[in-house]
Amino acid sequence: MQIYQMRQSSVLVVDNDESDRIKLRQILATRVKYSGVSAGAEALAKLQDTHVDLVLLSSKLPDMDGFEVLRRIKEDVRTKEIPVIVMTSDQSQKAEAAITMAGAFDIVRKPFVPIIAVKKVEQVLELEYLHRHLKQEVERQTALAEERLASSQRLFEETVMALAKTIDAKDAYTRGHSQRVGRYARHIAYKLDWPVEEQKKIYFMGLLHDIGKIGVPEAIINKPDKLTDVEYDKIKQHTVIGSEILSLVAEFPELTIGARAHHERFDGKGYPDGIAGQAIPVYARIIAVADAYDAMTSKRSYRDVLPQNVVRAEIVKGRGSQFDPQFADVMIQIIDEDDEYMLHER
């Protein structure tokens, strides 16, 4: 991002450690519009009446936990799109996973290295700038996606997230679904000690697993009543449509796997191909668990988020029939570690 664009960006630092605020002011004030507060309540109040492009949030504050501040930011329709970088002195992988799953965009370790903090701030602001100013381009790419997706290759990493949001916007009851499925699938891969590149790959596959809904009428997707057999058959076609669209992305052929096979069942009773067991691609078996988990932990027109114990019981019930037992067990482990039931639609 050019320096004049950086200077137009506003960054709010929330940290009760005065020395850290001073350090951040020194390294950021010449690059962005800097402001700093020492408490969570003060930060939330400021966000209500001040435009902020990025929040640097300490995990420990004097008046409330940093996770609570993050939760309130993501729950508020006026602030939920603001990216948040969490600053923490906890060096554990568990802390990193918890922060990521809570919705933070990135993490800065304390005591922070100035150049790393600056680069992360610059990277996040650049992505946000591109996201805001590429809306028209994203809409054009989405229209072209039904015919071909080749032109999106140049903008792949910048536009995948925007494409996922566009897909979810078709369904009034599943906003954010694709992003959550991507995160849950990546977290399962992380728990399995998959290489970082494989974790990233399945994340993108999760983001675009429902892209075929572009070809399904919104009237069917958002129908509040029970679908007819004909309508349900059209819904099921999103797996085939999605795989056909993504088959045009020659540089990432695995994308078709998540789109086509995420509704296959381990017992062979799924669709569209009715394959079973190990014949189902491993990526799709993971996304299937993540997709089902989010479906149960998201609000619908006819119900609220299901209780955690009910969700867990359904995953256990589907072990070996709907889900690969290995990946069902990992999902159950993740549920059991989520003591405060943080992993659900906000």
N, C-alpha and C positions, 0 to 999 in steps of 0.2 A: 504494500500500500504506500502511495506517495505521502511525503511528510505533511503536505497541506491537508490531506484527507485524515491523517492521524490526528492532527491538531484539532480537527472538528469533533473528535470523539471524546465522550465524557466517561471517566472512570471513577467509580466510588470504591474507596478502600474502607473496610469495616474491620477494625482491629483495636483491641483495648491496650495493646503494647505500643506505647508512644514512640519508642525508639524505632520499631518496625514501620510505623506510619511515616516517621521522618525520613527513613531510608527510602521508602517507596515514593514519597513526595520528591525527594532529590533526583531519583532516576526516571520518574514519569512526568513530572511537571513541565518539562521542556518538550514533551512529545504529545501530551494529551491535556484535556481539561480535567485537572485533578481535584478531587474532594475527598475528605476523610472523616469518619466518625468512629466512636469508640464502643458503641453498644448496638445490639440488635434492634431494639425498639426505635432508636434514633435513625437507623438505616432504613427500616420499613417506612417510617414517616417521611423520610427524604425522598424515597422512591415514589411516593404518591404525588408529589408536586414538582419533581425535578426530572428532566430527561437524563437517563443514564444508559450508556451503551454497553458497559461491562461492570460487574461487581467482583472485587477481590475480597473474599469473605474468610475471616479466621474461623476455624472450627471451635474455638473456645472464646466465649464472650462473657462479660460479667453478669448480664441480665437474663440471657437465654442461650441454649445450645445452638451452635452454628447450623446444625441439621434442622432445627426448628425455623430459623431464619430462612434457610434454603427452601424448606417446605412451603412457607408462607409466600415466598417469592413465586414459586412454581404454581401455587394454587390461585393466585390473583391474576385475573384475565389481563390486567393492565401491566403486569410485570413478568408474566410467565415466559415470555420470549427473550428476556434479558439473559445473556450468558453469564454464568457464575464460575469463577475459579476459586476453589477452596484452598486456603493456606493451612497447613497442619504440620505439627512436629511428630505426629505418629508415622513411623516409617514402615509399618506392617502392610503386607499385601491385603489383609482383611480390611484395613482402614481404607485402602485405595479402592477396593471393590465396593465397599459401602458408600463411599463418596460418589463414585461413578454411578451406581445404581440409584442413588438419591436424586440424580439429575444434574450434577455438576458437569460443566463442560470440560474442565481440566483441573489439575492439582499442582500446587507449588509447595515444595517441602520447606519446612523451617528447620534451622536458620537458612533463609533463601540466598541463593547466589544471584546478585543483581542482573547479570547478563541473561540468565535463564528466565528470571521473572519478566524482564523486558521482552524477550523473544516470544514468550507465551502470550503476553498481552498483545503484542503486535499480530501474532498469528490469529488469535481469536477475533480481534477487531477487523482484520482483513477478511476473514471468512464471513463475518456479519455484514461487512460492507458489500461483499460480493452477493450475499444472499438477498439483501435489500434491493440492489440495483440490477439483479439478474431476473427479477420477477417476470418481466416481459419475455425474456429469453426462455425461462423455464416453461411458461405457458406455450410458447411456440414448440419447444421440444416435446412437451406432453402431447400436443396435437399430432406431431409427427411420429410419436412412439407407436401408434396403432398401425402405421405403415412401415416404418423403419426407425431404428434407433442408432444408426451408424453415426449420425452427426453429433450425438451426445457423448461420443467417446472422448472428444477433446476436452469436454467439461465434466468428465465422469465424477470425480471426487467432489467437485463443487456443486453438482446438481443432483446427486443421488438423494441427499437429504430433502431437498426441495421437491423432488419427484415423489418421495414417500409421503410428504405432507399433502401433496396434491391428490394422491390416491386415497388417503384417509379422509380427505375433505368430502369425497363422494358419499361417505357413510356418516350419517348424522350421529350415530351411536358409537363409533369407534375412532374418534379423533386421537391421534397419537399411537394407534395400534401398531403400525409398522415399526415405528421407532422403538417401542417397548419390546416387540418380538425380536428385533435386531439385538437389543441390549441383553435380553434374557438368553438368546442363543449364544451370544458371545460369552456370557458369564458361565454357561454350561461348558463351553469349550475351554474356558479358563480353568474351571474346576477339574477338567480332564488333563490339564497340563499340555494343551495343544500349543504349538509355536505361535508367537504373536501374529505372524502373517496369516496363519490359518484362522485365528480368532477374528482378525480384521475381515477376512474373506467371508466368513459365515455371518458376520455383522451386516455386511452389504447385501448378502443373500437374503437375510431376514428383512432388511429395509424394503426390498423389492419383491418379496414373495407374493404379494397381492396385486402386483401391477396389472394383472389381467382383468381386474375389476374396471379398468378403463373401458373395456368392451362390453360391460354389463349395464343395462339401463338403470339409472338411479332409482326409478320407480320400484324396481324389484329389490335393489339393495336396501332401500329405506322402507319397504313395506312393513307396517306394524303387525299385520295379521299373518297367519300361517301361509307359507308359500304353497302354491299348487305344484303338482309333479312337474309340469312344464317349466314353471318358474325356477324350481329347484335345479332342474337340468341346466338351465341357463346360468344359474349361479355356479354350478360345478364346472362350467366351461371356462371360468376365469383361470383355472390351472393350465388349460391348453393354450388359451389366448396369451397368458403371461409367458409361457415357455416359448411360444412363437415370436413374440416381441423381443424377448431377451436373447433369442438365438442369433439375432443380428449383431450382438455385441461380441465380436470375434475375439477381442482381447480378454474377455472374462466369460468363457463358455460355461463355467459352473453356475452362473446366475440362473440358467434355465432349470437347474435341479431343484432349487428352493421353490421356484414358481410352480413347477409341474407336480412335484411329488409331496408337497407338505400336507396333503390330505390323504395320503396313503396310510394304511393301518398295518401294524406289525402282523396281524392275523390274516392279511390279504383281503379284507372287506372294504378297503378304502377306494378312492378314485384319483385319477381317471383310468389308471392301468390295472388296478387290482393286484399289484405285486405285494410280496410278503417278505417278512424277516430281513435277512441280510441282502436280499435283492433290492431293497429300498436303499437308495444312496444314503450314506452316513450323514451328510449335511441335512438332508430332508428329514431323517429320523430325529435329529436334534431340533430342527425348526418346528416339527410337528408338536413336540412337547412344549416348546416355548409359546407357540401359537395357541394351543389349548389352555395353557396356564393364563395367558393374557385374556382370552375369551371369558374365563371364569372370574377374573379379577378386574374386569372392566364393567362399567355401568351399561345397562341396556334400557330400552324403552319400557320393558316389562319387569325389570328388577334392578336392584343396586348391586354393588360389588359383593360377591359371595364371601361368607366368613372363611377365614384361613383354614380352619379345620375341615370344612366342607371341601375346599379346593384340594387339600392334601388327600382326603379320602378318595376323591375322584381320580387323582393321579395314581394312587395305589390300586384302585379298581381297574384302571386301564393298563396297568403294567402287564406286559406280555400279550395283550390283546390289541389295544389301540396303540400302545407305545412300546418301543424297544426297552426292555427291562433295565439295561445299563443306564440309559439316559433318563428314564423315569426315576431311578434311584438317585441320580445326581440332582434332579429337580426337587425331589423330596428332601434331600440334604440341604439344599438352598432354602427351602421353605422352613425347615427346622432351625436354621441359623438366623432366620429373619424374625427375631423375637418380638419386634414391635410392629410387624406386618407393614413394612414400608413398601414392599414390592406390589403395588397395584395402581390402577389409574387414579390420578389425583383430581 
